[in-house]
Amino acid sequence: MGEIKVSPDYNWFRSTVPLKKIIVDDDDSKVWSLYDAGPRSIRCPLIFLPPVSGTADVFFQQILALTGWGYRVIALQYPVYWDHLEFCDGFRKLLDHLQLDKVHLFGASLGGFLAQKFAEYTHKSPRVQSLILCNAFSDTSIFNQTWTANSFWLMPAFMLKKIVLGNFASGPLDPEMADGIDFMVDRLESLGQSELASRLTLNCQNSYVEPHKIRDIPVTIMDVFDQSALSTEAKEEMYKLYPNARRAHLKTGGNFPYLCRSAEVNLYIQIHLLQFHGTRYAAIDPSMVSAEELEVQKISLHNSNEQEEQ
């Protein structure tokens, strides 16, 4: 087990993409960790926001593939923030520090909720060009934990880890999904008590997305048809909230499709970002577009033909 951690791809990623640490708040303890890869000339990159259990490197397969195509990609790890407003303010300062006016956001689970809250927070002076929401939710009350949200800070780390692990899939899994879960458990082990407590607080603190503030932002909703921590009701709520969103469905992938179904996830990301090619909000180096577009269209055509045959 633990195949991903010792895989050539992961080791290549760790040896070639440096982890940066940035402080943008007055509080020195609030440190953003991030991987920033791809052409620096791109001013509207794709930024990845992880789930409760994730660190910035859980998106290493997206970083390797997309930078190979000419995209600029940034994967983040949050500092300790205890409420959504504080997070949004800190994230805005980070974008200012990186001199990024507008960005595309890919958010997984909690990351997806925070991406929506940030788009809502900046709606008067927009900073979000588009959203890809993977296994995301729009209302924290779906977890029925709003009443405990204010006590996570008191709990020891082992108890917090137990709460998070309770949402991981169990039972028979294919090898890729089992490896993905092993990797996420390993990442979870690397998080300290305050990091975990703050993320669970953000995940469960009573809050919901106000769709009228972000209805003009292009959205792709990515979800899986097999077992995940999200209920069918939560998924339906997302579809209702974003009636014009593109839908990217994966037959399988569980909670972490970006790890165990990375080729499909990467393809859906490319399809989402195609609509910005040739504009100032392109996340890709213009000289790479024609080859990349042709490849994506070929794969899309092949996949749609396969689906029609089934």
N, C-alpha and C positions, 0 to 999 in steps of 0.2 A: 504493500500500500504506500501512499504518499508518492505516487509516480510523478505527479506534476512538479513537485519540488526538486526532483533530481533529473527532470527532463532536459534535453539539450536546448529546447526553445526557452525554457525559463532561465536556465543558466546563461544563455546568450543575452537574454533581456537584461538580467542583473549586471552582467559585465559590460554592457554597452550603453545603457540608459541610466544616467546618474539620478539618485534621489536628492531632491533639493528641499531645504527647510527654510520657511519664510515666516517672519513675524510681522503682522500688520496692525495688531492692537497695542494699546498702551501696556497691557498685561503681557510680560515676557513669557509667561507659561503657555500662551496660546500660539502653538506652532502648527502651521500648515505644512504638510509633507506632500510633495508632488513630483511626478515624472512628466517632463515636458519634452516631447520628441517630435521630429518633423521640421519642415522649413520655418524659420523664425519670421520670414517675410509675410506669413499668413497672419492676418490681424483678427480673424474670426474663427478660432479653432474649435474643435469638439472637445468638451470637458466631461470626464466621467466622474460620477459621484457614487460611492460604494454603499452597500447595505450596512445594517447594524454590525454584522460580524466581519465586514470586509476592510482590507487595507488597500492602498493605492495599487498595489501590484496584482490584485485579482483580475485586473483588466489587461494583463501583459499580452495576451493573445491578440486583443484588439489593437494595442499599441504597435506590436510587431507587424501585423498585417496592414494596417491603415497607413502607417508611415512608409511602408514599402510601396504603397500606391501614390505617395506624395502628399498625404494629409498631415496637418499638424494636430497632434493629439496631446491632451493633458489629463493625467489621472491623479485624483486628489485623495488625501486623507484628512479628515476634519480635526481641528483642535477640540478642546472641551468647551462646548457651548451648551447652556442649559435651557434656552428657549429659542423659538423660531426666529424671532426678531433679531436676537443677538447673532444667530447664525447668518441671517441675511445681511446684516450690517458688516460682519466680518468678511463674508464672501465678496461683497461689493468692494471693500477695501483691497482685497486680494486682486480682483480684476483691475482696479486702479493701479496697484503696484506693478502688475504685469503689463500695464498699458494696453489693456484689451477693452475696447468700447462695447462690442457685442460678441456673444458666443453662442454656440450650439451646446445644449446640455443633454447628456445621456445619464439618466438616473435609474439605479436599480433599487427597488423596494423603498427603504427609507430615503435613499438618494433621489428616487423619483418624486417622492413627496416634497423633499426639500427643494428640488428643481422647480416644481410648480409654485411653491411658496416664494421662492426668489423671483420668479417671473411676475408673480402677483405683487410682491414688495416693490419691484422696480417698474411697475406698469406705466407710471407717469413719465418716467425717463427710461425707456426700455433698454435692458441690457441683454435680454435673451432673444436670439433670432429664431430658434426652433427648439423643440423638445422631443427626445426619444425616451419613452417611459417604459421601463422593463419590469414586469411584475410589480407595478407601482399601485399606489392607492391614493385616494383623494380626501379621506376622512379618517382620522386616527381612532375614532370610536369603534371601528370594525374589530379592534383587538380586545375590546372589553377590559382595558387596563387603565382607563383614564383615572380611576380612583386611586391606583397605586403609583401613578407617574411621579408624584411628589415624594415618594419614599425610596426610589431606586438609589439615590445618593447614599442612603444609609446601609445598603446591603453589601455584604462582602463579595469579592470578585467571583468566587466559586458558585455562589447562588445566582449571580447575574448570568454567568456562562451557562448554567443549567436552564435558565429561562430561554436563552437564545437557542440552545441545542434542542430544546423541546419542539422547535419549529422545523428542524432539519428532517428530511425524509428518512424513513426507516423501512426495513423489509428488503426484498430482492430488488437490486438495481443493476443496470448495465455497467460495465467497467468504467466508462467515461464519467458517468454520473457519480459512481462510488469514489473515483479519484477526485472529482470536483468537490465533493463533500469533505473528503479527507483534507484537501488543501484549505478549505474554508475553516475547518476545525483548527488546523494549524495556525491560520491567520488570527482566529479568535483567541487562541492561547497567547498571542503576542500583545493583545490589548490589555491595558491596565484597568484598575477598578473605575477610575474617574472617566476614562474614555468610554467604557461600556455603559456605565450608569448614565452618562450624559446622552449617549445615543439612544438608549432605551427611553429616556425621558422625552427626547424629541420625537421618538416613534409613537409614544402613547399619550403625550400631553394633549389635552382636549383642543383640537384644531381641525379646520377643514379648508379646502381650496375654494376660493370665490371665482367661479368660471368666467363671469362677465368681465373680469379684469384682464383675462389672458386669452379671450376667445379668438383674437386675430393672429395668434402664434401658430405656425404649422406644427402639427403634432403627429408622431407615430406611436401607437400603443403596441408594445411587444409583450406577448404573454404565451404561456405554455398550456397545452391541453391535458398534461398529466398532473401528478401530485405537486402542489406547491403550497406555501404558507397562506396564499390568498384564497379567500372563499369565492365561489361563483358570483355571489351578490356583490362583492367588492369589484370584481371585473366588470360586471354589468353596469355598475355605478360609473366606472371610468368611461365606458362606451357612451353612456347617457350624457356625461359631462362634456365629452368631446365628439359630438355627432359627425363632424367632418374629418376626424382623424383617420390617417391611414392605419390599417391594422396589419401587424406582422405576427402571424400565429406560428408557433412551433409545436409539432405533434408531441415532442418530448423535450425535456431539458430541466425539469424541476425548478428549484429556487435559483439555480446558478447557470443558466444557459450560456452565458458569456464564457464560462469555463469548459463546459462539456459539449456544447453545440456551437463552438466559436465560428466555424465556417458559415453557418446559417445566420448567426447574429451579425457577423461582419458584412455579409451580403445585404441584409436589411438596412444596416447603417449606411452603406454605400448608396442604396436606392433612395433612402431618405435625403441624403446630402446632394444627390444629383440635381435637385430642383434649384440649388444655389450656384451651380457651376456657371461661370461667366459673369457673376455679379460680384460686388465688393464683399459679399458675405460668404464667398466660397471658402471652404475649409481645406481646399486642395491647391497645390502648386499648379497654375494654369498650363505649364508645359507638360504636365502629366495627364491632362484631362482626356485627350482623345483615346489613348491606349486603355486607360482605366474604364472609360465609359463603354468602349466596345466589349471589354471583358465582362463587365457587369451585365450588359444587355444579353451577351451570349449565355451567361450562367442563368439569368432570369428566364430566358426563353426555354432553356433546357429544363429548368425546374417546373415551369408551367406546363410544358409538354408532358413531363413525367406525371404530374398531378392529374392531367386530363386522361392519361392512360389508366390510372388506378381506378 
